[in-house]
Amino acid sequence: MNDGRTLRPDGGDGLAPITAADIATQTGGRIVGDPSTAVCGIAPLDRATPDDLSFLAHRRYASWFADTRAGIVLVSPQFAELPGPAATRIVVDKPTDAMVGLLARFHRRERRSSGVHHTAQVGDGVRLGAEVSIDAFAVIGNDVTLGDRVWIGAHATVGEGSRLGADTRVHAGATLYPRVDAGERVVVHAGARVGREGFGFVPRNDGVLRIPHVGRCVLEHDVEIGANSCIDRGSIDDTVIGAGTKIDNLVHVAHNVRIGRGCFLAAQVGIAGSARIGDGVQLGGQAGVNGHITIGARAILTGQTGVIGDVPPAEMWSGYPARPHREQMRSAAALSRIARLVRPLERMLGREERA
């Protein structure tokens, strides 16, 4: 069943078409062409059909624009008169931002189940809010609290004593270990593991002793955890992910880490135990943060940065070991110049050796 929609392979959900006039109203743009032109999907310039909306924001895509079949194109003012077959254009200052604002209109929403599936296992003492959905083969441990409209996906697990706030979504196959505390509108994607014991061991003469982890894992309101990411619970203290923080796929956050509000962590970031990440910090892909250090609020670490000491607030750092980005760029440039100086010396020494 598709609820009357014409499903499209590119993700447009085929809801009632939207006209150029409606798009111009929503984006505050100026129409060039026929305001009654209608589209029912979104696609890039090179793959768009006459039923699609597309956009042109940079000259590097002018060749695509010259051949596009898109029915309507969002363009920045400098491209309003650019030659091309797109007869209907919406002129806006920032086409990319305008497109983002329209995406929800074309997004294919996943159909939600109703109630508790008969194959799901629900433990003793579980408290369910209004309109909770629990999909097939999900497991809900004892004494779990699920707020209103919480949605637990197929084969997902919510451990004993966990609490999930209203409108939280745990996708298929995700695991919340016991005593995870999630706020409202939290999203945990497929395969994520939240609240597992951290990597804590003490070497002893008779072997290795695992340190018991009695802290919690706390996800504040509006946190998102990407697919296959791992967030450890605290050993004694809590691991805390601040409100509004977004974590990409394949990220590891170790025990006792505290991440502030509104942070962004790209894929394959690793944060060692007891690190402190301030509000608004951005960590590029594969950045690594040593344990027990502090990253100041609004700092930016570029991809593959290796942080072994504290980073001041509101600075951009890069490289390994991490240092201010401009300093890192100057160092790289200096090494490049040194290489150019060394080559003539090598050639000269080679001639002397042959002589």
C-alpha positions in Angstrom: 0.0 0.0 0.0 1.3 3.4 -0.9 -1.4 5.7 0.5 -2.2 7.1 -2.9 1.4 8.2 -3.6 3.4 7.5 -6.7 6.6 6.3 -5.2 9.8 7.3 -7.0 13.2 5.6 -6.9 15.0 8.8 -6.2 13.2 9.5 -2.9 10.5 12.0 -4.0 7.3 10.7 -2.5 5.0 11.8 -5.3 2.6 13.9 -3.2 0.4 16.5 -4.8 2.5 18.6 -7.3 3.8 22.0 -6.2 3.8 24.9 -8.6 6.5 27.5 -9.3 4.2 30.1 -7.7 4.0 28.0 -4.5 7.8 27.5 -4.4 8.4 31.2 -4.9 6.1 32.0 -2.1 7.8 29.6 0.3 11.3 30.7 -0.6 10.7 34.4 -1.2 12.0 34.0 -4.7 11.3 35.7 -8.0 9.7 33.7 -10.8 11.2 33.7 -14.3 8.9 31.8 -16.6 5.5 30.1 -16.1 4.3 30.3 -12.5 1.9 27.4 -13.1 4.7 24.9 -13.9 4.4 22.0 -11.4 6.9 19.4 -10.1 6.5 16.5 -7.8 10.1 15.5 -7.0 13.6 16.8 -6.5 16.8 15.7 -8.4 20.2 17.0 -9.4 20.5 18.9 -12.6 22.0 16.1 -14.6 19.3 13.5 -13.6 16.3 15.7 -13.3 13.1 15.2 -15.4 10.4 17.7 -16.3 8.6 16.6 -13.1 11.6 17.6 -10.9 12.8 20.6 -9.1 16.6 21.2 -9.1 19.0 24.1 -8.3 22.1 25.9 -9.5 24.3 27.6 -7.0 27.8 27.4 -8.4 29.3 28.0 -11.9 31.0 24.6 -11.8 27.6 23.1 -12.6 26.8 25.4 -15.5 27.4 22.6 -18.0 24.8 20.5 -16.3 22.4 23.4 -16.4 23.0 23.7 -20.1 21.5 20.2 -20.7 19.1 19.8 -17.8 15.5 18.6 -18.3 14.4 19.9 -14.9 10.9 21.5 -14.8 11.9 24.2 -12.3 15.3 25.3 -11.2 16.3 27.4 -8.2 19.0 29.8 -9.3 21.1 32.5 -7.7 20.7 36.0 -9.2 23.9 35.8 -11.2 22.5 32.8 -13.1 19.0 34.1 -13.7 19.7 34.7 -17.4 22.2 31.9 -18.0 21.5 30.1 -21.3 19.8 26.8 -20.8 16.6 24.8 -21.4 15.0 25.4 -18.0 12.2 27.8 -18.9 10.9 28.2 -15.4 13.4 29.5 -12.8 13.0 30.8 -9.2 15.6 33.4 -8.5 16.7 33.3 -4.8 19.8 34.6 -3.0 20.8 31.2 -1.7 19.5 28.3 -3.8 21.0 25.6 -1.6 19.3 27.0 1.5 16.1 27.3 -0.4 16.3 23.7 -1.6 16.9 22.5 2.0 13.8 24.3 3.1 11.8 22.5 0.4 13.1 19.0 1.0 10.5 18.1 3.6 7.8 18.7 1.0 9.2 15.8 -1.1 10.5 13.5 1.7 9.1 10.0 1.7 8.1 9.3 5.3 8.5 5.8 6.7 5.2 4.2 7.5 4.8 3.8 11.2 3.4 0.8 12.9 0.7 1.0 15.5 1.0 -0.3 19.0 3.1 -3.3 20.2 3.8 -6.0 17.6 2.8 -9.5 18.8 6.4 -10.8 18.4 7.9 -8.0 20.6 9.0 -9.0 24.1 8.1 -6.5 26.8 9.4 -7.0 30.3 7.8 -6.5 33.7 7.1 -3.1 35.1 7.4 -1.4 31.7 5.5 2.0 31.4 4.3 3.0 28.0 3.2 6.5 27.1 0.4 7.3 24.6 0.8 6.1 21.0 4.0 4.1 21.5 5.1 1.9 18.6 7.1 -1.3 19.2 8.0 -3.2 16.0 8.5 -6.9 15.4 11.0 -8.8 17.6 12.0 -5.7 19.6 13.0 -6.5 23.2 12.1 -4.1 26.0 13.7 -4.9 29.4 12.1 -4.7 32.8 11.2 -1.4 34.4 11.7 0.6 31.1 9.8 3.9 30.6 8.8 4.9 27.1 7.3 8.4 26.7 4.5 9.4 24.4 5.0 8.5 20.7 8.3 6.7 21.2 9.0 4.3 18.3 11.2 1.2 18.8 12.3 -0.4 15.5 12.4 -4.1 14.6 15.0 -6.2 16.5 16.0 -3.2 18.6 16.8 -3.7 22.3 16.1 -1.3 25.2 17.8 -2.5 28.4 16.4 -2.7 31.9 15.7 0.5 33.7 16.2 2.8 30.7 14.0 5.9 30.2 13.2 7.3 26.8 11.4 10.7 26.5 8.6 11.6 24.2 9.0 11.3 20.4 12.3 9.4 20.7 13.1 6.9 17.8 15.3 3.8 18.2 15.8 2.4 14.7 15.9 -1.3 13.7 18.7 -3.3 15.3 20.0 -0.6 17.6 20.8 -1.5 21.2 20.3 0.6 24.4 22.1 -1.1 27.3 20.5 -1.0 30.8 19.9 2.4 32.5 20.3 4.6 29.4 18.5 7.9 30.0 17.4 9.6 26.7 15.5 12.8 26.5 12.8 13.9 24.1 13.1 13.6 20.3 16.3 11.6 20.5 17.2 9.5 17.4 19.3 6.3 17.6 20.1 4.9 14.2 20.4 1.2 13.2 23.2 -0.7 14.7 24.2 1.9 17.3 25.2 0.6 20.7 24.5 3.0 23.5 25.4 2.5 27.2 27.8 -0.4 26.9 30.6 -0.8 29.5 33.7 1.2 28.6 37.2 -0.1 27.9 38.3 -0.2 31.5 40.8 -2.8 32.8 43.4 -3.1 35.5 46.4 -5.4 34.9 47.1 -7.7 37.9 49.6 -10.4 38.7 46.8 -13.0 38.4 45.3 -11.6 35.2 43.3 -8.6 34.1 40.4 -7.1 36.2 37.6 -5.4 34.4 36.5 -2.2 36.1 32.7 -2.3 36.8 30.9 0.6 35.2 28.1 1.9 37.4 27.6 5.2 35.7 24.8 6.0 33.2 24.7 7.1 29.6 22.7 10.2 29.2 21.4 11.5 25.8 19.8 14.9 26.3 16.9 16.3 24.2 17.3 16.3 20.4 20.5 14.2 20.3 21.0 12.0 17.2 23.3 9.0 17.2 24.4 7.7 13.8 24.4 4.1 12.6 26.9 1.7 14.1 28.2 4.4 16.6 29.1 3.3 20.1 28.6 5.5 23.2 30.0 3.9 26.4 28.4 4.5 29.8 30.3 6.0 32.6 32.5 4.0 35.0 31.7 6.1 38.1 30.6 9.4 36.5 28.0 9.6 33.7 28.7 9.8 30.0 26.6 12.8 28.8 25.8 13.9 25.2 24.4 17.5 25.4 21.1 18.7 23.9 21.0 19.1 20.2 24.3 17.3 19.5 24.5 15.3 16.3 26.8 12.3 16.0 27.5 10.7 12.6 27.9 7.0 11.7 30.8 5.0 13.1 31.8 7.3 16.0 33.1 6.1 19.3 32.6 8.0 22.5 34.3 6.4 25.5 33.3 6.3 29.2 32.8 9.4 31.3 33.0 11.8 28.2 30.9 14.9 28.4 29.9 16.5 25.2 28.2 19.9 25.2 25.1 21.2 23.5 24.8 21.6 19.8 28.0 19.8 18.8 28.7 18.0 15.4 30.8 14.9 15.2 31.5 13.5 11.7 32.1 9.9 10.9 34.9 7.9 12.5 35.6 10.4 15.2 37.0 8.8 18.4 36.9 10.4 21.8 38.9 8.8 24.6 37.7 8.5 28.2 36.8 11.5 30.4 37.4 14.1 27.7 35.3 17.3 27.9 33.9 18.8 24.8 32.4 22.3 25.0 29.2 23.6 23.5 29.1 24.1 19.7 32.3 22.1 19.0 32.7 20.6 15.5 34.9 17.5 14.9 35.7 16.6 11.4 35.8 13.0 10.1 38.4 10.7 11.7 39.4 13.3 14.3 40.8 11.7 17.5 40.7 13.3 21.0 42.9 12.0 23.8 41.4 11.3 27.2 41.1 13.7 30.1 41.5 16.8 27.9 39.2 19.7 27.2 38.0 21.1 23.9 36.8 24.7 24.4 33.3 25.8 23.2 32.9 26.5 19.5 36.3 25.1 18.6 36.6 23.4 15.2 38.8 20.4 14.6 39.3 19.5 10.9 39.3 16.0 9.6 42.0 13.6 10.9 43.1 16.0 13.5 44.9 14.3 16.4 44.3 16.1 19.7 46.7 15.3 22.6 46.2 18.5 24.6 43.6 21.1 25.5 42.2 23.2 22.7 41.1 26.8 23.5 37.6 28.0 22.7 36.5 29.2 19.3 39.7 28.2 17.5 40.3 26.0 14.4 42.9 23.3 14.9 44.2 20.7 12.5 47.0 18.2 12.0 48.9 15.8 14.3 49.7 16.7 16.8 46.9 19.2 16.6 47.8 22.9 16.5 46.1 26.1 15.3 45.1 25.6 11.7 47.0 28.6 10.3 50.1 27.4 12.0 49.6 23.9 10.6 49.2 25.4 7.1 52.4 27.5 7.4 54.3 24.4 8.6 53.1 22.4 5.6 54.0 25.2 3.2 57.5 25.5 4.8 58.0 21.8 4.3 57.0 22.1 0.7 59.5 24.9 0.2 62.3 22.8 1.9 61.6 20.0 -0.5 62.0 22.2 -3.5 65.4 23.4 -2.0 66.6 19.9 -1.3 66.1 18.6 -4.9 68.8 20.8 -6.5 71.2 19.8 -3.7 70.5 16.2 -4.3 71.1 16.6 -8.0 74.4 18.5 -7.4 75.6 15.9 -4.9 74.7 13.2 -7.5 76.9 14.9 -10.1 79.8 15.2 -7.7 79.6 11.5 -6.8 79.6 10.5 -10.5 82.6 12.8 -11.1 
